[in-house]
Amino acid sequence: MRRALFICSRNRLRSPTAEAIFAAPNVETDSAGLAPDADYVLSAEQLEWADMIFVMEKQHAVKLKQRFAGFLDGKKVVCLNIPDRYQFMQPELIALLKQKVGSRLL
């Protein structure tokens, strides 16, 4: 069973879309945001739970390492380079996520 955590800024558009589309019988998913006003703010427990962490932008990877360095040992962090210009479940966002995440969760 793979456990994938998707992180963006406010957990309203990109990371919840990824959480929804990659949930499968062999993949558990979760999502969070790094901003203080995120719908679900990232917790240390989520990082401990995940075996793969996907961030939407390079700035998210930097903030993640600054705030949670002690929880990232042995964790794979992948930057998807998806800018914040898509709506929740927008077809273009879904296609981009499938292209960039794709086989990483198999």
Buried (B, 14 or more C-beta within 10 A) or exposed (E): EBBBBBBBBBBBBBBBBBBBBBEEEEBBBBBBBBBEEBBBBBEEEBBEEBEBBBBBBEEBBEBBEEEBEEBBEEBEBBBBEBEEEBEEEBEEBBEBBEEBBEEBBE
